[in-house]
Amino acid sequence: MQSLDTTQLLSVYEISSGIVREYKTTFILDVNNDNLKPDASINPSAVGSGSNYKSAWDPSLSVKAYSTIYWETYDINGYEHITLTAVSGGWIVEDPTVWLSSREVYVSQNGRYEGYPKQLVSYTKYFYPTSNYYYYNLSSYGWLPVRTDISHGYGSTSWVTLHRGTSSEWVLMLNNGYVKGY
């Protein structure tokens, strides 16, 4: 492996405490590794997609939580990968004496990415819905897909606090996802 660098003076200007010089340094690294296939992983194309729906009631059958996770699958350097693309869901209130607060949605994806460069990835994102329905598009976060044949996990968990009157409250939690090997 060889490396080169070059430094360029971009600007010089004076401020009250002295002279400022701004530089730009460029590093060039020559990596010779025939096992890497960067063309196959720079912009992988989805080869499939899917979704999973899940729901659960609180113990009093007053509120139903529901969630759908959406994903795409990829073939990257001969390995199947998966990445979450969106989550949706919400809460259906069946008992008019119950009201909701503290809505929270947690989304995560963990595993190994076999593209270029190979790396372990762990992503998490929290959302705080202000209504009883949510939809979050995850595509803009730049999450790298993870291999499906070794340890990995992805999914969503939602929480909401249920209230009846002023003294009774409890939490409804719903998990929707998949974990392998942890």
VOVO-479895 format. One record per residue (C-alpha): residue number from 1; residue in one letter; chain; x, z, y. Coordinates in steps of 0.001 Angstrom, whole numbers, plus 524288, in hexadecimal, padded with zeros to 5 digits. Each point is the difference from the previous one (the first is absolute). Example, Ala and Ser with C-alpha at 12.3 -4.5 7.8 and 13.67 -1.06 7.14 Angstrom:
<recs>
<rec i="1" aa="A" ch="A" xx="8300C" zz="81E78" yy="7EE6C"/>
<rec i="2" aa="S" ch="A" xx="8055A" zz="7FD6C" yy="80D70"/>
</recs>
This chain:
<recs>
<rec i="1" aa="M" ch="A" xx="80000" zz="80000" yy="80000"/>
<rec i="2" aa="Q" ch="A" xx="80550" zz="7FC2A" yy="80D5E"/>
<rec i="3" aa="S" ch="A" xx="7FB3A" zz="8037E" yy="80D78"/>
<rec i="4" aa="L" ch="A" xx="80285" zz="7FAFC" yy="80D9B"/>
<rec i="5" aa="D" ch="A" xx="7FB7E" zz="80501" yy="80D10"/>
<rec i="6" aa="T" ch="A" xx="7FFE5" zz="7FAEC" yy="80DCB"/>
<rec i="7" aa="T" ch="A" xx="7FCFE" zz="80725" yy="80CA3"/>
<rec i="8" aa="Q" ch="A" xx="7FABD" zz="7F99C" yy="80C3B"/>
<rec i="9" aa="L" ch="A" xx="7FF14" zz="805E9" yy="80D98"/>
<rec i="10" aa="L" ch="A" xx="7F1FE" zz="7FDDC" yy="80478"/>
<rec i="11" aa="S" ch="A" xx="7FFD1" zz="805EC" yy="80D94"/>
<rec i="12" aa="V" ch="A" xx="806EC" zz="808DA" yy="8099E"/>
<rec i="13" aa="Y" ch="A" xx="7F8FB" zz="8076D" yy="80AB8"/>
<rec i="14" aa="E" ch="A" xx="801E3" zz="80BE6" yy="8086F"/>
<rec i="15" aa="I" ch="A" xx="7F772" zz="80C16" yy="80053"/>
<rec i="16" aa="S" ch="A" xx="8019D" zz="80C85" yy="807E6"/>
<rec i="17" aa="S" ch="A" xx="8081A" zz="806A6" yy="7F570"/>
<rec i="18" aa="G" ch="A" xx="80930" zz="7F48B" yy="7FD65"/>
<rec i="19" aa="I" ch="A" xx="8011C" zz="7F27D" yy="7FA01"/>
<rec i="20" aa="V" ch="A" xx="7F7ED" zz="7FC0D" yy="7F412"/>
<rec i="21" aa="R" ch="A" xx="804AF" zz="7F5B8" yy="7F67E"/>
<rec i="22" aa="E" ch="A" xx="7F67C" zz="7FAFF" yy="7F5B5"/>
<rec i="23" aa="Y" ch="A" xx="8058F" zz="7FA0B" yy="7F39C"/>
<rec i="24" aa="K" ch="A" xx="7FA2E" zz="7F936" yy="7F42E"/>
<rec i="25" aa="T" ch="A" xx="80720" zz="800E4" yy="7F2F2"/>
<rec i="26" aa="T" ch="A" xx="7FC67" zz="7F6D9" yy="7F4DE"/>
<rec i="27" aa="F" ch="A" xx="80424" zz="80335" yy="7F21F"/>
<rec i="28" aa="I" ch="A" xx="800DF" zz="7F54B" yy="7F5CF"/>
<rec i="29" aa="L" ch="A" xx="80057" zz="8048F" yy="7F1E4"/>
<rec i="30" aa="D" ch="A" xx="80300" zz="7F690" yy="7F4FB"/>
<rec i="31" aa="V" ch="A" xx="7F9C5" zz="804DD" yy="7F369"/>
<rec i="32" aa="N" ch="A" xx="802BF" zz="7F86A" yy="7F394"/>
<rec i="33" aa="N" ch="A" xx="7F5DA" zz="80423" yy="7F5C9"/>
<rec i="34" aa="D" ch="A" xx="7FA56" zz="7F5A4" yy="7F710"/>
<rec i="35" aa="N" ch="A" xx="7F55D" zz="80957" yy="7FB2D"/>
<rec i="36" aa="L" ch="A" xx="7F920" zz="7FFF5" yy="80D1A"/>
<rec i="37" aa="K" ch="A" xx="7F5AB" zz="7F5C2" yy="80250"/>
<rec i="38" aa="P" ch="A" xx="7FC84" zz="801E4" yy="80E54"/>
<rec i="39" aa="D" ch="A" xx="7F807" zz="7F374" yy="800E0"/>
<rec i="40" aa="A" ch="A" xx="7F63F" zz="80568" yy="7F616"/>
<rec i="41" aa="S" ch="A" xx="7FD99" zz="80C86" yy="80768"/>
<rec i="42" aa="I" ch="A" xx="800D4" zz="7FD1E" yy="80E7B"/>
<rec i="43" aa="N" ch="A" xx="7F1DB" zz="7FB97" yy="800FF"/>
<rec i="44" aa="P" ch="A" xx="7F9CF" zz="801F0" yy="7F2A7"/>
<rec i="45" aa="S" ch="A" xx="7F2BC" zz="7F9D8" yy="7FDCD"/>
<rec i="46" aa="A" ch="A" xx="7F516" zz="80805" yy="7FA1C"/>
<rec i="47" aa="V" ch="A" xx="7FCCD" zz="7FC07" yy="7F212"/>
<rec i="48" aa="G" ch="A" xx="7F406" zz="808A7" yy="7FEB1"/>
<rec i="49" aa="S" ch="A" xx="7F77A" zz="80A3C" yy="80656"/>
<rec i="50" aa="G" ch="A" xx="7F6C9" zz="80ACE" yy="7FC2E"/>
<rec i="51" aa="S" ch="A" xx="7F86D" zz="80BF0" yy="80421"/>
<rec i="52" aa="N" ch="A" xx="7FB57" zz="80CF3" yy="7FA96"/>
<rec i="53" aa="Y" ch="A" xx="7F3C6" zz="80770" yy="803F7"/>
<rec i="54" aa="K" ch="A" xx="7FE33" zz="80E8A" yy="7FDEF"/>
<rec i="55" aa="S" ch="A" xx="7F5FD" zz="80A0F" yy="80472"/>
<rec i="56" aa="A" ch="A" xx="7FD17" zz="80E86" yy="7FE86"/>
<rec i="57" aa="W" ch="A" xx="7F59E" zz="809C0" yy="8042A"/>
<rec i="58" aa="D" ch="A" xx="80268" zz="80D70" yy="8058B"/>
<rec i="59" aa="P" ch="A" xx="7FB3D" zz="80B38" yy="7F716"/>
<rec i="60" aa="S" ch="A" xx="7F338" zz="801A4" yy="80795"/>
<rec i="61" aa="L" ch="A" xx="7FCF3" zz="7F14A" yy="7FEF2"/>
<rec i="62" aa="S" ch="A" xx="7FEA6" zz="7FF89" yy="80ECE"/>
<rec i="63" aa="V" ch="A" xx="80AA2" zz="7F5FA" yy="802FA"/>
<rec i="64" aa="K" ch="A" xx="805A0" zz="7F49C" yy="7F851"/>
<rec i="65" aa="A" ch="A" xx="80DE6" zz="7FB84" yy="802F9"/>
<rec i="66" aa="Y" ch="A" xx="803B6" zz="7F20A" yy="7FC5D"/>
<rec i="67" aa="S" ch="A" xx="80C6F" zz="7F80E" yy="80103"/>
<rec i="68" aa="T" ch="A" xx="80519" zz="7F26C" yy="7FCD0"/>
<rec i="69" aa="I" ch="A" xx="80E70" zz="7FC89" yy="7FFA2"/>
<rec i="70" aa="Y" ch="A" xx="8045E" zz="7F1C2" yy="800BB"/>
<rec i="71" aa="W" ch="A" xx="80CFA" zz="7FA57" yy="7FB77"/>
<rec i="72" aa="E" ch="A" xx="807A8" zz="7F39E" yy="7FDB1"/>
<rec i="73" aa="T" ch="A" xx="80997" zz="7FD56" yy="7F501"/>
<rec i="74" aa="Y" ch="A" xx="80CA5" zz="7F84C" yy="800FC"/>
<rec i="75" aa="D" ch="A" xx="80A4D" zz="7FA7C" yy="7F6E9"/>
<rec i="76" aa="I" ch="A" xx="80D18" zz="80384" yy="80621"/>
<rec i="77" aa="N" ch="A" xx="80C6E" zz="7FCB1" yy="7F8A6"/>
<rec i="78" aa="G" ch="A" xx="7F8A8" zz="80046" yy="7F314"/>
<rec i="79" aa="Y" ch="A" xx="7F939" zz="80D1D" yy="80214"/>
<rec i="80" aa="E" ch="A" xx="7F1B3" zz="80252" yy="8030E"/>
<rec i="81" aa="H" ch="A" xx="7FE65" zz="80774" yy="80CCC"/>
<rec i="82" aa="I" ch="A" xx="7F403" zz="80593" yy="806BE"/>
<rec i="83" aa="T" ch="A" xx="7FCF4" zz="803F6" yy="80DF3"/>
<rec i="84" aa="L" ch="A" xx="7F40A" zz="80605" yy="80654"/>
<rec i="85" aa="T" ch="A" xx="7F9AA" zz="7F719" yy="80A07"/>
<rec i="86" aa="A" ch="A" xx="7F443" zz="8080A" yy="8047C"/>
<rec i="87" aa="V" ch="A" xx="7F7C2" zz="80C19" yy="7FDA4"/>
<rec i="88" aa="S" ch="A" xx="7F1C4" zz="8022E" yy="8031B"/>
<rec i="89" aa="G" ch="A" xx="7F60E" zz="80A7C" yy="7FD80"/>
<rec i="90" aa="G" ch="A" xx="7F82A" zz="80AC1" yy="805F3"/>
<rec i="91" aa="W" ch="A" xx="7F607" zz="80AA5" yy="7FDDA"/>
<rec i="92" aa="I" ch="A" xx="7F15F" zz="7FF39" yy="7FDB8"/>
<rec i="93" aa="V" ch="A" xx="7F893" zz="80C2A" yy="80453"/>
<rec i="94" aa="E" ch="A" xx="7F3DC" zz="80242" yy="7F7A0"/>
<rec i="95" aa="D" ch="A" xx="7FCA9" zz="80D9C" yy="80517"/>
<rec i="96" aa="P" ch="A" xx="7FC01" zz="8003B" yy="80E65"/>
<rec i="97" aa="T" ch="A" xx="803F3" zz="80E59" yy="8012D"/>
<rec i="98" aa="V" ch="A" xx="80E41" zz="7FC78" yy="7FD57"/>
<rec i="99" aa="W" ch="A" xx="80926" zz="7FAA5" yy="80A57"/>
<rec i="100" aa="L" ch="A" xx="80E03" zz="7FB05" yy="7FEEB"/>
<rec i="101" aa="S" ch="A" xx="80CBE" zz="8026F" yy="80739"/>
<rec i="102" aa="S" ch="A" xx="80EB8" zz="7FE9B" yy="7FE17"/>
<rec i="103" aa="R" ch="A" xx="7FFBE" zz="7F29B" yy="7F9A8"/>
<rec i="104" aa="E" ch="A" xx="80D5A" zz="7FBEB" yy="7FAE3"/>
<rec i="105" aa="V" ch="A" xx="80526" zz="7F4AE" yy="7F7D3"/>
<rec i="106" aa="Y" ch="A" xx="80D95" zz="7FFE8" yy="7F9FA"/>
<rec i="107" aa="V" ch="A" xx="805C1" zz="7F360" yy="7FA95"/>
<rec i="108" aa="S" ch="A" xx="80CC6" zz="7FF03" yy="7F86C"/>
<rec i="109" aa="Q" ch="A" xx="8083B" zz="7F697" yy="7F820"/>
<rec i="110" aa="N" ch="A" xx="80CA0" zz="80372" yy="7F8E7"/>
<rec i="111" aa="G" ch="A" xx="80925" zz="7F93B" yy="7F69D"/>
<rec i="112" aa="R" ch="A" xx="80B2A" zz="7F650" yy="7FED3"/>
<rec i="113" aa="Y" ch="A" xx="800C4" zz="7F2EE" yy="806E4"/>
<rec i="114" aa="E" ch="A" xx="807E7" zz="7F5C3" yy="7F887"/>
<rec i="115" aa="G" ch="A" xx="80122" zz="7F62D" yy="80AFD"/>
<rec i="116" aa="Y" ch="A" xx="80B5F" zz="7FF07" yy="80958"/>
<rec i="117" aa="P" ch="A" xx="8050C" zz="80A14" yy="80254"/>
<rec i="118" aa="K" ch="A" xx="7FBD1" zz="807E5" yy="7F415"/>
<rec i="119" aa="Q" ch="A" xx="7FB4B" zz="80D69" yy="80430"/>
<rec i="120" aa="L" ch="A" xx="7F75B" zz="80BA8" yy="7FD52"/>
<rec i="121" aa="V" ch="A" xx="7F48E" zz="80067" yy="8095D"/>
<rec i="122" aa="S" ch="A" xx="7F697" zz="80ABA" yy="803D5"/>
<rec i="123" aa="Y" ch="A" xx="7F553" zz="7FD7E" yy="809E8"/>
<rec i="124" aa="T" ch="A" xx="7F57F" zz="8091C" yy="80524"/>
<rec i="125" aa="K" ch="A" xx="7F5EB" zz="7FEA8" yy="80A9D"/>
<rec i="126" aa="Y" ch="A" xx="7F596" zz="8096F" yy="804F3"/>
<rec i="127" aa="F" ch="A" xx="7F37A" zz="7FB93" yy="80690"/>
<rec i="128" aa="Y" ch="A" xx="7F581" zz="80827" yy="806A0"/>
<rec i="129" aa="P" ch="A" xx="7F2C0" zz="7F91C" yy="7FFB6"/>
<rec i="130" aa="T" ch="A" xx="7F665" zz="80388" yy="80AB8"/>
<rec i="131" aa="S" ch="A" xx="7F406" zz="7FB5B" yy="7F88F"/>
<rec i="132" aa="N" ch="A" xx="7FB15" zz="80078" yy="7F1FA"/>
<rec i="133" aa="Y" ch="A" xx="805BA" zz="7F298" yy="7FCCD"/>
<rec i="134" aa="Y" ch="A" xx="80E07" zz="7FB30" yy="80081"/>
<rec i="135" aa="Y" ch="A" xx="807B7" zz="7F3AD" yy="7FD62"/>
<rec i="136" aa="Y" ch="A" xx="80EAF" zz="7FEE7" yy="80201"/>
<rec i="137" aa="N" ch="A" xx="807AE" zz="7F36D" yy="7FE70"/>
<rec i="138" aa="L" ch="A" xx="80DAC" zz="803AC" yy="7FB5E"/>
<rec i="139" aa="S" ch="A" xx="80605" zz="7F262" yy="800C5"/>
<rec i="140" aa="S" ch="A" xx="805E5" zz="8021D" yy="80D78"/>
<rec i="141" aa="Y" ch="A" xx="80832" zz="80BBD" yy="7FBBF"/>
<rec i="142" aa="G" ch="A" xx="809D8" zz="7F7AF" yy="7F89B"/>
<rec i="143" aa="W" ch="A" xx="7FFA6" zz="807BE" yy="7F356"/>
<rec i="144" aa="L" ch="A" xx="80895" zz="7F9CF" yy="7F58A"/>
<rec i="145" aa="P" ch="A" xx="7F971" zz="7FE45" yy="7F2C4"/>
<rec i="146" aa="V" ch="A" xx="80443" zz="8089D" yy="7F48D"/>
<rec i="147" aa="R" ch="A" xx="802D4" zz="7FCB8" yy="7F1BD"/>
<rec i="148" aa="T" ch="A" xx="7F4CD" zz="802B5" yy="7F6A7"/>
<rec i="149" aa="D" ch="A" xx="8079D" zz="8019D" yy="7F33B"/>
<rec i="150" aa="I" ch="A" xx="80780" zz="80C44" yy="80416"/>
<rec i="151" aa="S" ch="A" xx="7FC74" zz="80C8E" yy="80743"/>
<rec i="152" aa="H" ch="A" xx="7F768" zz="7FD1C" yy="80BB4"/>
<rec i="153" aa="G" ch="A" xx="7F3B4" zz="8047A" yy="806C8"/>
<rec i="154" aa="Y" ch="A" xx="7F64E" zz="7FB5C" yy="80A06"/>
<rec i="155" aa="G" ch="A" xx="7F2D2" zz="80422" yy="80513"/>
<rec i="156" aa="S" ch="A" xx="7F7C4" zz="8076E" yy="80996"/>
<rec i="157" aa="T" ch="A" xx="7FAD4" zz="80DDF" yy="8014B"/>
<rec i="158" aa="S" ch="A" xx="7F519" zz="803DB" yy="80930"/>
<rec i="159" aa="W" ch="A" xx="7FBCC" zz="80D68" yy="804A3"/>
<rec i="160" aa="V" ch="A" xx="7F458" zz="80465" yy="807DA"/>
<rec i="161" aa="T" ch="A" xx="7FB02" zz="80D81" yy="80394"/>
<rec i="162" aa="L" ch="A" xx="7F183" zz="80255" yy="7FD72"/>
<rec i="163" aa="H" ch="A" xx="7F842" zz="80A14" yy="807C4"/>
<rec i="164" aa="R" ch="A" xx="7F2B0" zz="8062E" yy="7FDDF"/>
<rec i="165" aa="G" ch="A" xx="7FBF9" zz="808CA" yy="80B21"/>
<rec i="166" aa="T" ch="A" xx="80AB0" zz="807AE" yy="806CC"/>
<rec i="167" aa="S" ch="A" xx="805E8" zz="807BC" yy="7F4D1"/>
<rec i="168" aa="S" ch="A" xx="8008D" zz="7F6EF" yy="7F43C"/>
<rec i="169" aa="E" ch="A" xx="80A74" zz="7F57A" yy="7FEAB"/>
<rec i="170" aa="W" ch="A" xx="80738" zz="7F92B" yy="7F4FC"/>
<rec i="171" aa="V" ch="A" xx="808CD" zz="7F42E" yy="7FDFA"/>
<rec i="172" aa="L" ch="A" xx="7FD21" zz="7F38A" yy="7F875"/>
<rec i="173" aa="M" ch="A" xx="80C24" zz="7F8B0" yy="7FB5E"/>
<rec i="174" aa="L" ch="A" xx="80094" zz="7F2BD" yy="7F938"/>
<rec i="175" aa="N" ch="A" xx="80C0B" zz="7F9E0" yy="7F99E"/>
<rec i="176" aa="N" ch="A" xx="80056" zz="7F16A" yy="7FD4B"/>
<rec i="177" aa="G" ch="A" xx="80C98" zz="7FA47" yy="7FAF2"/>
<rec i="178" aa="Y" ch="A" xx="809A3" zz="7FE61" yy="7F50A"/>
<rec i="179" aa="V" ch="A" xx="80C64" zz="8074A" yy="7FC1B"/>
<rec i="180" aa="K" ch="A" xx="80992" zz="7FC33" yy="7F53E"/>
<rec i="181" aa="G" ch="A" xx="80B6C" zz="8081C" yy="7FB5E"/>
<rec i="182" aa="Y" ch="A" xx="800B4" zz="80AEA" yy="80A1D"/>
</recs>
